[in-house]
Amino acid sequence: MGITEEDVIESLEIFTMVPSFLLRRWARAGTDLVSRFRSQIVDGYSQLSPSEREKVRAVLEMDISDIQDILEGAYMKTGKKQLKILSESSSRSFIELNLEEIRKLIHHENGH
């Protein structure tokens, strides 16, 4: 299981909450957004349904290249700049860092 372009498009508000100029700045700087938004992430995750949690776990196990390909496809369909920024190769380390921090956070929250 993984995510599809349709999953990304259905969840577009997650990607467009942050203005594109800020996202680009944070991606270039390799900012750890998970630590900045820790409580919101924990609260949001705790409110997800089991199937939504399963999708989150699936994303956390996906290869970054696959994630970026899906983001690029979703960008082509929607034109949302945030998706384009995240699909660029220069954002790879930013995505890796934040996915790893989410893995740690979810692992900790599940008491493992």
N, C-alpha and C positions, 0 to 999 in steps of 0.2 A: 504494500500500500504506500502511496505517496500523495502528492497533491497535483492538481491539474491547473491549467490556466483558468478554468471556470471557478475553481476554489479560490484562486487569487482574486478574480473579478468579484465574486460574491463577498469577499472580505475586504474590498477596496478601501473602506473607511479606515481600516487599520493602517494602510500604507499612506493614505492622504491626510492623516491627522497632522503630520509634520510638514510644514512648507518645504518645497523642493530645495530652496536655497540653503535651509538649515540642514536638511538631510545630506546634501552634497558636502557641506562643510564637515559634518560629523563623520561621514564616510571617508573623506580624504584624511581626516585626522585620526581615524581608527578609534573613535570614541566608544567607550563601554556604556551603552545606553541602558543596559540591564541594571547596573548598579544605581544609575540615576533614577530609574523608574521601578525599583524593586517592589515596593508595596503595591503599586498599581498592577504589576505583572502577577504577583501572588494573588491579589484579589480577583483579577480577571480570570486567571487559571482556575481558581476555586469555584467560579461560577459556570464553568464550561460543563456541558453534558459529557457523558462517557464517550460518545462518538466524536465530539469535538476534541476531547483530550487525546483520543487515538490519532486524530489528524495532526495534532501538535507533535506527538511522539514520532509520527511518521516523518514529519519535516525534519525533526532533530536527527533522524537517522539517514537522511538523504545526503547525497554528494552535493557539494556546493555548486558544481558545474550544472548539475541537473536542476537545482533550485533556480539558478540564474537563467537557464534556458527557458524555464516556465515563466519567470518574471518578464523576460524579454518578449515571449509570446503574448503575455497578458498586456504588456505595454503596446504592442502592435495593434491589439484589438481595442484598447481604451485611450491611448495617447497620454496616459498619466505620467508626468515627468518623474515622479518618485519611483515608479517601476523601472523606468529607463536607467536612472541613477543606480539602483540596486542591481540591475542586470549587467552593468559595466564591469570589466575585469578589474578595474581599480578599486571596486567595492568588495572584492573577494575576502580580503583579510578582515574587513569590518564585519561582514556577515559571519565569518568563521568565529571571530571573537565573541560576538553577541549570541550566536547559537550555543557556543560552549558555556557561556555564562547562564543561559536559560536552562541548559541541561543540568548544571550544578544546582540551580535554584529549585527546579522541579524535583530533582533527586532528593534534595534536602527537605522540601515540603512534604514529600511522600514518606519521609522518615526512614529512608534507606541509608 
